[in-house]
Amino acid sequence: MIAPTDLRDIIRSGLLSFPVTPFDAEDNFNPTAFAAHLEWLSAHPVAGLIVAGGTGELFSLTPSEVVEVVRSAKQAQPGAPIISGCGYGTRMACEMAQGIEAAGGDGILLLPHYLIGAPQAGIEAHIRAVCRATNMGVIVYNRGQSVVSAETLARLAEDCPNLIGFKDGTGDIDTVRRITIGLGDRLAYIGGMPTHELFAQAYRGAGVDTYSSAVFNFVPETALAFHAAFVKGDDATCETLLRDFYYPFAAIRDRQTGYAVSAIKAGVALRGFETGPVRPPLTDLTEEEREMMRVLMAARD
């Protein structure tokens, strides 16, 4: 396992990837297809893999499947930092984190607890319990029902040495900036809006200097070209890529709720990899929309 502080530094060094989770004809996790996709992606270096995350359909995986995904990722990419999605209620999240650690994971991305809203004191207790349940590095993900305040996160950073990162998927730049100013180098800061490249330049101004890329799954060269331009402050190249690829992709993604995942999985399938369908309650792209994706991808090749 990579030490939490070392993982924090690795995260800061480059782009993060969110692999999809493939399923077979019986709707079971397909480790062979998963390994083949990861091998193809391995030719394009990233700072780490976040498996079984939002793009990897954590919300549709059983806890044992999450552990299996982590184990498969570790076998397929033994040298890559493996971070896994983790979530749900506190007891389940703690048990899941321990299973991920036992399977060889290096860290967890703590996604929102399930369904019910909660006060800051409850969210703080939840995050603290998960941090104490594992030796791995923990990244808190502000999104949905679980949005930690700058004050709460500061207390957690003081109390939990293995809390190493903060990821934002809310778009609340005020809270993000309060966190990055208040905690400085204590945490790694990760942009986590859907198709975050659309927001990366704005988040850079708030102190967030890296992000996770879902489109890396099927257009890795484009994803890395955007990231390289982002790091250099080459806004002209970023804007060209936004105009020519990212905004047209977003137009497809926005045709249906849940397509932020479904469109990525369709892109991987169009590259020739077995993915299986997304699990309900998500739905797959229509044939017309898959053709739109094919045309968009062909323009990048």
C-alpha positions, 0 to 999 in steps of 0.5 A, a space after each residue: 500500500 502506498 503511504 497516504 502522504 505519498 499518495 497525496 503527492 502522487 495525486 497532485 502530479 497528474 491526471 486521474 482516470 475513472 475506468 468503467 466497470 464492464 459486465 458480462 452477458 449475465 450482468 456480472 463483473 467481467 474482469 477479463 474485459 476490465 483488464 483488457 481495457 486497463 492494459 490499453 489505457 496503460 500506454 497513456 500515463 496518469 497519476 492514478 486509477 479511481 476504480 468503482 467510482 461514479 463512472 465505474 457505477 459504484 452505486 450499482 455494485 455490491 460491496 463484494 463486487 467493489 472488492 473484486 474490481 479493486 483486486 482485478 485492477 491491482 492484478 492488471 496494473 500492479 504499479 499504478 496507484 489504485 483508489 476505489 470508490 467507497 460509500 453508503 452508510 457508515 458501517 457499510 463504508 467502514 467495512 467496504 474500506 477494510 475490504 478494499 485495503 485487504 484487496 490491495 487498494 491504496 486509497 478510497 474516494 468517499 462518495 456520499 452516504 445513501 439517500 438521507 440528508 444529514 447535519 454537519 456533525 453527522 457528516 463529520 462523524 461519518 468521515 471520521 469513522 471511515 478514516 479510522 477504519 482504514 490505513 489507506 489515504 481517504 479523499 472526501 468527495 463533496 457531492 449530492 447529499 454529503 457536502 462538508 463545510 470548510 470548517 468541518 473539513 479543517 477539523 477532520 484534517 486535524 484529527 485524521 492523518 490519513 485524510 489526504 484529499 478533497 474532491 468537489 462535484 458541487 460547483 460551489 466555488 466559494 466553499 472550494 476556495 475557503 477550503 483551499 485557502 484554509 488548508 493549503 498544502 495539507 490536502 490534494 485538491 481534485 476537480 470532480 464535476 461531470 466532464 470536469 474539463 468543462 470547469 477545469 480552468 475556473 477551478 484552477 483559479 480556486 486552487 484546484 490544480 488537478 482533476 479526474 477525467 472520464 473521457 480518458 476512458 475512450 479518448 486518452 490522447 485528447 484527455 492528456 492533451 487537454 491536461 497538458 495545456 491546462 497545466 501549462 496555462 495554455 488556455 487557447 489550446 484548452 478552448 480549442 479542445 472545448 469547442 471541438 470535442 468537449 462541448 459536442 460531447 456534453 451535448 450528447 451527455 445532456 440528452 438524458 439523465 445519467 448519460 454522464 456514465 452511459 456515454 462514457 461506457 458507450 465510448 469504450 464499447 465503440 473502441 472495441 472493448 466489451 463493456 456490457 450495458 449500464 445497470 439500472 436505473 441508468 439506461 444506455 444510449 440509443 443507436 442514434 446517440 451511439 452514432 453521434 458518439 462514433 462520429 465525434 470520436 472519429 474526428 479525434 482519430 
